[in-house]
Every structure is written in structure tokens, then in C-alpha cells.
């Protein structure tokens, strides 16, 4: 709208100017080299305008003739750059898709069009890795170190290659180079952390973890959990080496960082036992039972001061510990198992009966079945064995990443090498759930009991060992 108004104003101004010149024609004369030119002012003005326009056209043509080669080269370079970036984009997509052939072809094209731009080396290195050509990949990553803007990327590529080849020392060396250039580089700190974990160098791993937290790469909760896992491993190592005071301090720190971790509580108790402090170990189990009840803690408590104690005394010890958290399934399981082993069947069956349906698993049902069998109640035993077949699996030390079951907790999974993924949990694959009910599942004397089973009859489920 503004442009239209301006155009109208210009037209009006030109019209008024033309009218004014027409009303005042005047005269214009020039004497030059014996020539005399006489005309009106309007004609002279028109000739001047035409002459200036012609001059402008000539200047433009001359300027174009002078600058056209440079413009042509600039446009050509821009087209090459655009095509090169397109080839690089498609090449990176091919790398992501795992297409080694297209990746290498597009890499060569991008390098040719981009005149060996450092980023072309990155695509070439990734393409070589995909094509399993480590020598070419290493050459490309190394060449990127010559350019300041791609040096860190080159170091990271070399570190990744070294780790794939199993050379942890070389990977750490590259990571430390990157940290020297830019302290706090996350990938470099994580590389040092992971390699030192794999090597069992807990002190160096802890230093890298501290740096990750200091540079805000980890939130506080995750950092505390990782720190707790490292303290557990370091406490174990110190205990084996006979450094009991250091082991005790580290175990205490691990529990403080993550109070609900049963592995931390177990380590703290084991360290106290190794140091010969049995009363301290017993007190530690009592302190941790409410937050981190675990079968291993229960077993240690019952047998800790065992010696020549009688089965009845062991059952009483289990009941004393269970009173700390009487409603927990682990407390009732501990009493039931200990009473079953002691032959005190009434206590075993009563404790098993009190385990809520929501807390029952194969372990609880098998204890109930064994108690019923030992008491000669084959009908209830059959029911318990039937429930055990459909119950959810008992928990164990399971890696949350690869689902490997471990006999003992470790900070690093022995199968997939991941850190702090082993926890006391149930397997990922769970059998079909039992129909939901409320209240404790019966162990003996049910109205819907199955027909009695002869203890000598074939097919009776054997008692668990």
C-alpha cells in the first residue's frame, strides 16, 4: 500500500513538473567549436536524461565484463559447496543406516567437492569404520588433529577405535589429550571412567566420576548412586588387602550414600566380620534390616554367632530380627526357612501363612510346600506346589541391561560390562500372574483343597533341597 501511494506521488510530481516546464519553455543554446545549438529547455533536459541513461548502461556493461569471471567462479564454487554438503548429508545418513558402500562413495564425492574440508575427513573415517578398514579410519581421524576446529572430534574417534580394539590405555591417552585442551569434556571423562572400571582401577574411576559431577554432567542422585557402587567395590578390595579401617569407612560411606541398597548393607556387614567385629556386624544387620532386608543379611544374622547354638536358638534369633520389620515378606520368609530347617513346623507354616498374596513368589510357595510336606499335609503341599508353578520368580542379582543373573553383586556386569546395572530384582520375564486375591494365601487346610495325595504316589513334587 505504501509503495502504491509513493508511486502515485511520484507520478503527480512528474506531471506537475512537466506542466510547469511546458508553461515555461525557455531556450537553451550551446556554442562549441564553431557549432551553435539552440533548442528549448525541455528538449535539452530530455537529451540530458537520455545521455545519462546511456552512460549508465555502458558503465554497467563494462563493469560486467570486468567482474563476470570472478562472479562465474564464485557461483561455481557455491554450487560445488552446495553439492558437497548434500553429498556429506547423504553420506552421514548412509553411515547411520549401516550402508558401507554408499557411505564410502558419498564420502569420496564430498571430499572432492569440498576440497578436502576437515569435515569430509570425519565422514571418510566413519565410512572406513563401517567398511571395517581400521587403517584408513585411523589415518582420517589422525588427520583431523591438524585442524583446531576438528581436533577434539578426531581425538574422540581415535579413542572409540582404541576401545573397540581392546586398547584401553590408548583410549585413556586420547581422552586425556582432549581434557588437556578442554577440561570437563564429557565424553573424555566418561571414557576414562569406563576404562578404569573395566580395569578394576576403582581409585581412578572414582576421580573421573567426581569430575563428571563437578562439571555438572551428572545429577546429584545419579552421582551418589554411582559413588556408592564404587565405595562398595573399594571397601571389598580394602578388606581383602587387610586394610580393615579403610574398608569400614568406605562401607559406611556406601550405606550413607544409598541407604536402601542391600549390597551396601551386606558389604558393611562382611567388612565387620572380616575385621573380627561380630557384635558390630550383628548390630549393623539390625540397623539395616528395615531399609534393606535381604536373605543374605538374614542368613548372616542367624549364623553369625552360631557356634554351638541349637536350632531353637537360631529360630529365636530369626524371630528377633523379624520384629524390626514384622510385616516385610523377607522377615516372614527368614522365620519360615529357619523354623523349617529346625523342624519347628508350626512356626514355619504360621510364618509362611502370614506372607501376603502380593508378596508371594516361587521362593515363598516352595517354603510353604516343603513345610506342609514335612508336616505330612500332602493336600496343602500339592496346592502350594501348584501355586509355585504360576508364581512370579524369586528376586536375584540381575543386570538390568542384559538380564544376566549373578550369584553376587558386582559394580560391573560380567556379561555386558555395564556399570551399576546389577540390582536385587526379579527377572524381566515373569510367568503368568495368579488371579488377584486379598489376604494371605493358605498353606494348610483349605476348603477348596485338592484330593489327598499318597506320599508314596508317583508324580508327587519332590521337596526342594
Secondary structure as GFF3:
##gff-version 3
##sequence-region A 1 465
A	DSSP	alpha_helix	2	23	.	.	.	ID=ss1
A	DSSP	beta_strand	28	32	.	.	.	ID=ss2
A	DSSP	beta_strand	35	39	.	.	.	ID=ss3
A	DSSP	alpha_helix	41	97	.	.	.	ID=ss4
A	DSSP	alpha_helix	100	113	.	.	.	ID=ss5
A	DSSP	alpha_helix	118	130	.	.	.	ID=ss6
A	DSSP	alpha_helix	134	144	.	.	.	ID=ss7
A	DSSP	three_ten_helix	148	150	.	.	.	ID=ss8
A	DSSP	alpha_helix	151	164	.	.	.	ID=ss9
A	DSSP	alpha_helix	168	181	.	.	.	ID=ss10
A	DSSP	alpha_helix	186	199	.	.	.	ID=ss11
A	DSSP	alpha_helix	202	214	.	.	.	ID=ss12
A	DSSP	alpha_helix	220	240	.	.	.	ID=ss13
A	DSSP	alpha_helix	244	257	.	.	.	ID=ss14
A	DSSP	alpha_helix	262	274	.	.	.	ID=ss15
A	DSSP	alpha_helix	278	292	.	.	.	ID=ss16
A	DSSP	alpha_helix	295	304	.	.	.	ID=ss17
A	DSSP	alpha_helix	311	322	.	.	.	ID=ss18
A	DSSP	three_ten_helix	323	325	.	.	.	ID=ss19
A	DSSP	alpha_helix	329	342	.	.	.	ID=ss20
A	DSSP	alpha_helix	345	353	.	.	.	ID=ss21
A	DSSP	three_ten_helix	357	359	.	.	.	ID=ss22
A	DSSP	alpha_helix	362	374	.	.	.	ID=ss23
A	DSSP	alpha_helix	378	390	.	.	.	ID=ss24
A	DSSP	beta_strand	396	399	.	.	.	ID=ss25
A	DSSP	beta_strand	405	406	.	.	.	ID=ss26
A	DSSP	beta_strand	422	425	.	.	.	ID=ss27
###
